[in-house]
Amino acid sequence: MRHNKAINHLGRKSGHRKAMLANMASSLLLHKRIETTVAKAKALRMYVEPLITKSKDDSTHSRRTVFSYLKQKEAVTELFRVIAPKIADRPGGYTRILKTGFRVGDAADMAIIELVDFNEAALASAPKKEAKKATTRRSRSKKAAAVEAPAAEEKAE
């Protein structure tokens, strides 16, 4: 039984698993999107999201902490210079997992894991949110309606 086991061991010893996740995280940060199995993608999401959160604070301590996980200077630089400013106002959920079907050789369930703010196709197709004027459920007084009508006419001219 695997009660209260938080991480998926992915059928590997701890050293192999840590090295694999570090390499996959570096590839994700450098390429913004990678294709892997669903189990590895879910494990990678748990590994990389705290690192992205830590990159919001650009200090020497946070850079060294992230480097101890990633072990690639280029990936750390990309994370702090390019990715962190773009996700600065996002409270979490930096990655997206999209299932793509099954692998031909062994029928493993495959997925694409990508950084949310770097998918240009999804950002371009997303509808722009228009600022809606707040409405109330109560009926407006005739006095307020009379004040709004001349204001609307002035804007039209």
HELIX and SHEET records of a PDB file:
HELIX    1   1 SER A   14  HIS A   31  1                                  18    
HELIX    2   2 VAL A   38  LYS A   54  1                                  17    
HELIX    3   3 THR A   60  LEU A   70  1                                  11    
HELIX    4   4 LYS A   73  GLU A   78  1                                   6    
HELIX    5   5 LEU A   79  ILE A   83  3                                   5    
HELIX    6   6 ALA A   84  LYS A   86  1                                   3    
HELIX    7   7 VAL A  116  PHE A  118  5                                   3    
HELIX    8   8 GLU A  120  SER A  125  1                                   6    
HELIX    9   9 LYS A  142  ALA A  156  1                                  15    
SHEET    1   A 3 ARG A  33  THR A  37  0                                        
SHEET    2   A 3 ASP A 109  LEU A 115 -1                                        
SHEET    3   A 3 THR A  95  PHE A 102 -1                                        
END                                                                             
